[in-house]
Amino acid sequence: MATKTTSANDITDDELEPLADETARQAQRVVAAYATDADECRMLLSMLGIGPINRID
């Protein structure tokens, strides 16, 4: 098993900023256009952290 290496270019979770709503929507559209089916689309969106938010009204 390879050991994890770090460098000065690594980004910590604290340095990450949330995506703007419009940027997330554009990314969702691109993923949906290239996904082969709905299940793959949901999986890819989830992996990227831009999946749909379940809203309870």
C-alpha positions in Angstrom: 0.0 0.0 0.0 1.3 3.4 -0.9 1.9 6.0 1.8 0.1 9.3 1.7 2.3 12.2 0.8 1.5 15.8 1.4 2.9 18.9 -0.2 2.7 22.7 0.1 -0.1 22.6 -2.6 -2.5 20.5 -0.6 -5.9 22.1 0.2 -7.5 21.5 3.6 -11.2 21.3 4.1 -11.2 24.6 5.8 -9.9 26.3 2.6 -12.7 25.0 0.4 -15.5 27.4 -0.4 -19.1 26.2 -1.3 -20.1 26.5 -4.9 -22.4 29.3 -5.9 -25.9 28.0 -6.8 -25.5 28.9 -10.5 -22.2 27.2 -10.7 -23.6 24.0 -9.1 -26.6 24.1 -11.5 -24.3 24.4 -14.5 -22.2 21.5 -13.3 -25.3 19.4 -12.7 -26.4 20.1 -16.4 -23.0 19.0 -17.7 -23.0 15.8 -15.6 -26.6 15.0 -16.7 -25.6 15.5 -20.4 -22.8 13.0 -20.2 -24.3 10.4 -17.8 -25.5 7.2 -19.5 -28.6 6.9 -17.3 -30.3 8.4 -14.2 -28.5 6.1 -11.8 -25.1 7.1 -13.1 -26.1 10.8 -13.0 -27.2 10.5 -9.4 -23.9 8.7 -8.5 -21.7 11.3 -10.2 -23.6 14.2 -8.7 -23.2 12.7 -5.3 -19.5 12.0 -5.8 -19.0 15.6 -6.8 -21.1 16.9 -3.8 -23.6 18.7 -6.1 -26.5 16.3 -5.9 -30.0 17.5 -5.5 -31.2 18.6 -2.1 -34.2 16.8 -0.7 -36.6 19.5 0.4 -39.5 19.0 2.7 -42.1 21.7 2.3 
